[in-house]
Amino acid sequence: MAMRAYAAAKRTLSIGDKLMEVNWGLVLLISLCAGFGVAMLYSVAGGQFHPWALSQLIKFIIGFLVMIAVATIDVRVWMSLAYPAYALALLLLVAVVAVGHMGLGAQRWVNIGGLDLQPSELMKVSLVLALARFLHGKSVEEVSKPLNLGIALAMIGIPAIFVVLQPNLGTTLIILADGCSLLFLAGLSWWWIAPTVGAVVAAVPLAWRFLLHDYQKARVETFLDPAADALGKGWNITQAKIAIGSGGASGKGFLGGTQSRLNFLPEKQTDFIFTNFAEEFGFVGSVALLILFAVIIGYGVQIAMSARSQFARLLAMGVTLNFFFYIMINGAMVMGLIPVVGIPMPLLSYGGSAMLTVMFGFGLLMSVHIHRQVEIPRHSGGII
């Protein structure tokens, strides 16, 4: 069996062969989650496909086609494109600062050909690609060398600075988490990790005084005591908790959510979509959805472990962790476990850039799965 798999990897696979190799079980789970998202957008609009549900469905269909197309491209091609993709995403982040336009109080979007793009979303996947390419073939000792570590940290830090200036603290946290996780998985020495964690903790007071904006400080203060201004700064998280709690064990039923229908829920179609799901399907439904997400993450880890090259393993783990951080931060945020930072729930929240980026990432994950038997030499530049 192993010899047949290796022989298959050495020959050129046709498009038909690659489509047969797609993990259709994972595709089904992804589609199921996206279907729940469309249903929730239909619900929060009062049982109407406009303005969100139909648009989201179209975006998912486009994202689905992108995912399949990306999956059929050899993982070595993606390795060759890793640095150009990172450079393009970084250029778009610079463009946001120069010519970007405002939305919801932040400058995060740039208009290209009539389409509004959020480059910070593109940077999440581009960074994973570039870091996986940079760390490919490096031993544990080489990863921990000051020069290599300095380059990797610059690759993480430069886009993080541009994103935090927008300001977009939530996406900045995911970029930092994605990058640091890949360094850890590549074998970064604890002699670097422990002092860095200590330095970050020590820098919190300085960040509070000089880095955080007033509205970000207000979010932290509200997180610590939301009841202090329940009708003002604490409104969002208070209403989110009410919606989740009112769902009880089994929920109020589809289209039965009152918090969203009566417009108590803030950003009900984006950041707080999970609260509407919890209100309508209750504790049981929420746990079932989280289990569904966990199975998708498990698929990602399994695909990473089955890959024969370090680049493919790091790429698959990076995409999987990016998806995990989305879920963890959004879920913790709407339940009041962390301050509100403005991160969408993947596949559920309304938004084009986030949907297409997540689907592109799943396409890369599928590419790793299809080409899992491909070996990439340690010092290869991509296509061999």
Secondary structure as GFF3:
##gff-version 3
##sequence-region A 1 384
A	DSSP	alpha_helix	2	10	.	.	.	ID=ss1
A	DSSP	alpha_helix	15	21	.	.	.	ID=ss2
A	DSSP	alpha_helix	24	44	.	.	.	ID=ss3
A	DSSP	alpha_helix	53	71	.	.	.	ID=ss4
A	DSSP	alpha_helix	75	99	.	.	.	ID=ss5
A	DSSP	beta_strand	101	103	.	.	.	ID=ss6
A	DSSP	beta_strand	106	112	.	.	.	ID=ss7
A	DSSP	beta_strand	115	117	.	.	.	ID=ss8
A	DSSP	alpha_helix	119	135	.	.	.	ID=ss9
A	DSSP	alpha_helix	140	143	.	.	.	ID=ss10
A	DSSP	alpha_helix	146	164	.	.	.	ID=ss11
A	DSSP	alpha_helix	169	185	.	.	.	ID=ss12
A	DSSP	alpha_helix	190	206	.	.	.	ID=ss13
A	DSSP	pi_helix	207	211	.	.	.	ID=ss14
A	DSSP	alpha_helix	214	224	.	.	.	ID=ss15
A	DSSP	three_ten_helix	226	229	.	.	.	ID=ss16
A	DSSP	alpha_helix	235	246	.	.	.	ID=ss17
A	DSSP	alpha_helix	258	261	.	.	.	ID=ss18
A	DSSP	alpha_helix	273	306	.	.	.	ID=ss19
A	DSSP	alpha_helix	310	334	.	.	.	ID=ss20
A	DSSP	alpha_helix	352	370	.	.	.	ID=ss21
###
